[in-house]
Each structure stands twice: as C-alpha cells, then as structure tokens.
Amino acid sequence: MQAIHHIDPIDLAQKLIRCPSVTPMDAGALGVLQDALEGMGFTCTRYPFGQKEKMVDNLYARLGTSAPNICYAGHVDVVPVGDVGAWRHDPFGGVIEDGILWGRGSADMKGGIAAFVAAVSEFLADDKAFDGSISFLITGDEEGPALNGTKKVLQAIAEAGEIIDHCLVGEPTNPNRLGEMIKIGRRGSLNGVLRVIGTQGHVAYPDLAGNPVPTLLKLLTALSSKKLDGGNENFQPSNLEITSVDVDNPAHNIIAGTASAKFNIRFNTEHTGEDLLDWINAEIEIAGQEFEGRIEADLSVPGHPFLTKPCTLSEKLAQAVAEITGRRPEFSTSGGTSDARFITHYAPVVEFGLIGKTIHQVNEHAKIADIKNLKQIYKAFLVRYFEA
C-alpha cells in the first residue's frame, strides 16, 4: 500500500464548506472527497441519479475487499443559507475565528465527514494491513427529497454484489457536548395533505353552498385529539402535528369552495405506516359521511421507524467515545429522520457526529476542538472495530 499522509480535518472541512452544495448540487464537494480518498488508495465510483437540473451525484468508495466492511455514510448537500446578510461570515467561506469554524455544513455534516476521512488516514498510517474493508457512502440528496441519493446507491451497490457489514452515519447527534449521544434508531415520518372540496357561495344563503371548513375542522380534531401511544422502552411517544390550515378566502361574505391542511406524524415502533394510513383513511370516511362535497388526501410515509439493538457496532463506538471524551454516551432514538432509515435494511446502523445546536440556522458553526476530538473518536472506533 502507498504511503499514507495524515489529512488535516480542519483543512478538509474548509475545502468542503467552500463548495456551495445546496441540494441537489454538490458544487465540487464530491470531487474534493474523491481526491482525498483516492490519495489513500480507495476505489471511487460515482452514482448520478435523476434528470437534468434535478440530477444528484453520489459517491461510493471502498478500500479493501474482505469482510467486515465498515461503511461511513453521510451527505455533502446542505440547506439554503437564508439571509446572507445575517451571517457573521460568508456562509461558504469556511472562516475560522476564535477557535470556531463558521459556515453552512460545518456541523451538518461536512465537519463530520472531514473528521472521518482524517481518522482513516491516521488509522491507515498506523495499520496498513488491517483485516477488512472501509467504505464511504456520500450523497448529495439527504437534505432534499432523498429520492436520488442513499436509497438508490444502496440498491445499486447491492446489485453489484457489495456487502456492508456495519454502518456509521455521521449526522450531528450531540445536543450540547461532544460524546453525549449515539443514535441507535429513529421514529418514522408520515406526511398528510387534506383537501376538502365543497361549493362556494354567499354566507347569507348557506343552503346554496357547501362549506368545507367545518368538515375539515371536524377531521383535524379527530386526528389531533387521538393519543397515538405512550411511547415505549426505546422511543418517545408518537405525535401528530398540524402544520398548515389554508382556506385562501379574503372575504367575510363568501363561503369558500375549498379548505386544506397539512400535517405530519412522527411515529415509533408501536405503529407501522400502514396501520396509520388505515386509521387516517377511516377518519376521512367518517368526516365525509354528512358532507355533500368530497375529501381528497395525499398521504405518504417517507420514513419508517427502526431500531438497532445494542451490538458490537454501538458498543465499540461507545467505548471510543468514552476513551476520548471521558463520558459514556446515551443511546437515543430522538430527533428527526436521516438516511439511516434506508441503510437499516442492509446493515446494522448507528449515528454519531458533531453538536447539532446550530444546524440549519444562520451562523452554523462547529468548534475546531470538537472536529479534532471527533476525528480521535472515529480513529479509536476503527482500532476497536478491526481489533483481533
């Protein structure tokens, strides 16, 4: 194997942040990663999916051919910056000030990716003949609809005979301090759009109209008033949140012809997406029984709940976290969804990365010390993972 030089995680993180990779554009970020990984001997394959302006590029890289194959998964795409003028520094400048790296993606999750690449470089410099494989699955579609990213790459590499034995996703999992939390599962997500269609009319002649608003309110009340569950040993309670109600009626003397609403359910393993869809559809039928109009529903389940039970993967990672930070991390299933929901169908998966307090916000940032310590945690994990 060629001589491996240590990669500076801060320098690599800066290079990645300076690529304005707002979903679905990678803006050169995958090229930066590919150059670094090929320099360490990785075989890199790009997986573009989608069409024209919605094309998403993805990267799968592997070093080694034998099992076990530990895969690090993540994303180089970032959310929009919002009000550029409200940022302390150029959001794509990768500026370092007062021991902090500023920029979109510094915490979510270019800083984490850089830390793992740097950890691998040091691990390989120390142990060129480790028994197994290391791989990277990096997408440009995690912050978007997630249609042309991790899910399709997993399908493609599986069809090519690739096997991932364990996976570590580098999402920012820690609430306040590095080392607090490892994610071992996530709740599922169900999106709903309801549209009640009646007959527009004058408020003085309600018998000539069909008001959709009471029917929509009746349906929303039925959905939101139900206690879905009380949670369980591994998950917090499921919750339904109404996120939008819209009648689009500026007048006081008009009964609107349509009324719509949006909602989301974050659900645990007490439910499946299918049983929740059955319940929602039953409530729609009840709400529409005395209504002469119709109710349309657009329901989807973009993510199902999953749980990775404590295993070698989570335990060795927890040991590495404790070694570097001095604290034993909590195993948690809190928070939103991630691409781990796709990976769980192929291999045991856990998540661990930087601190998430500023992600998706103006002035997103990460402490230089945290990125360096994360690199040390990742390296300590690799040592444990491949130890005899």
Buried (B, 14 or more C-beta within 10 A) or exposed (E): EEEBEEBBBBEBBBBBBBBBBBBBBBBBBBBBBBEBBEEBBBEBBBBEBBEEEBBBBBBBBBBBEEEBBBBBBBBBBBBEBBEEEEBEBBBBBBBBEEEBBBBBBBBBBBBBBBBBBBBBBBBBBEEEEBEBBBBBBBBBBBBBBBBBBBBBBBBBBEEEEBEBBBBBBBBBBBBEEBBBBBBBBBBBBBBBBBBBBBBBBEEEEEEEBBBBBBBBBBBBEBBEEEEBBEBEEBBBBBBBEBEEBEBEBEEEEEBBBBBBBBBBBBBBBBBBBEEBBEBBEEBBEEBBEEBEBEBEBEBEBBBBBBBBEEEEBBEBBBBBBBBBBEEEBBBBBBBEBBBBBBBBEBBBBBBBBBBBBBBBBBBBBBBBEBBBBBBBBBBBBBBBBBEE
